[in-house]
């Protein structure tokens, strides 16, 4: 009986440690070595009102360098993946070729949104 109880406790503990929500992966690739300005959701807000009141409690803005074969990737867990968003602006200067940027958002391993553009890309799901 003690052995059966330990199996039940072990299963309950394992279940409690499983992450809730969906695995969301943002990816940015580029046709050349470029610097990009990114804005992306890192944590799901409780509402759009909460996001609008303090966007940077839930999102991040940063500059990254991306080159062919070296994509930028960020993963997070969102209860509702429709909150996922990745906005990308290239910082190319005159005389540089277009970076030919590509972004995508995958949810639980399946690409749900993707966009190609010579300079700026935006991938987003339903909340935006």
N, C-alpha and C positions, 0 to 999 in steps of 0.2 A: 504494500500500500504506500509506503514511503517512497519507493521508486516511482510509482505512478504519479504521485504528487510532485516529485521533482521534474518529471517530464512535462507536466502541465505548467509548472512555474517557468521552466525553460522556454516553452513555446510562447507563453504570454510575454516574457521578457524579450524574446526575439521579435515578436510582433510589435511591441511598443517601440523598438529601436528602428523599425523600418521608416524611411523618410516618407512624408506625405507630400502629395503634389506631383508635379510633372518635371522631369529633367528638361531644362531649356538650354540650348547651346546657340550662342551667337558666333558667326564666323565672318571675317573680312579677308578677302584676298585681293591682290593687286597684280597688274601686268608688269610693274616695275617697282623699284625701291622708292617709296614715297612716305611722307608723313601725313597723317590724317587726324582730324578732330572728330572724336567719337562722343556720342551721348547714348546711354543705354540704361535700361531698368535692371537693377541688381536685386531688389527686394520688392515683393508685391505690397502695394499700399492697401489699406482697408477700403478705400473709396477714391473716386476721382477728386473729390473735395479735399481729402487729406493730401493727395499728390499735389494738387494745385497750391495748397497752403505751404508745403515744404518739399518741393520736388527732389532736392538733393538728399533727403533722408531715404529715398527709394531709388535714386538714379545716380549715375556717375558721368562726369564729363572729363575727358582726358585726351592727350595727344599720344599717338602711337606710330611707330615705324613698321611698315609692312613691306615685304619683298616677295618676289616669286619663290614659291617653295617654303615660305615662312609666314603662314597666315596668322592673324590675330584671332584667338578663340577665348571666349568666356562662357562658363557654365554656371547656372544657378538652378534653384528649385522654386517653382511658382505653383501655388494651389490652382490658380486659373491662368493657363498659359496665354490667354488672350491679352494679358497685360504686356507681353513681350514687345519690345521696340529697340531698334538699333538705327540711329541716324549717323551718317558718315559724310564728312566734308573733306575734300582733299585740300592740301595747303600748297599745291603746285604754284610755282612762280612762272613768269613769262619766259619763254624759251624752252620750257620743259614739255615733253610729250605728255599726253593724257595718261593718268595712271590706270585707266580701264578697271575700275573698282567693281567688286562683286560682293554682296552680302547675302547671308541666309540665316534663317532662324529654324532650328530643328527642335521638335518637341518629342521627347521619348524616342529619339533616333530618326524620326521622319521629318524631312524638310517641309515646313508649312508656309514659308514665305521666302522669296528670293528676288533680287533686283540687280541688274547690271547697268552701269552708266560710265561714260568716260571719266567723270569727276566725282559726282556725289551720289550716294545711294542711300535708300531708306527701306528697311525691312520692318514690318509691323504686323501684329495680329489684331483681333477684333475690337479691343477697348479704345483704340485711337481713331 
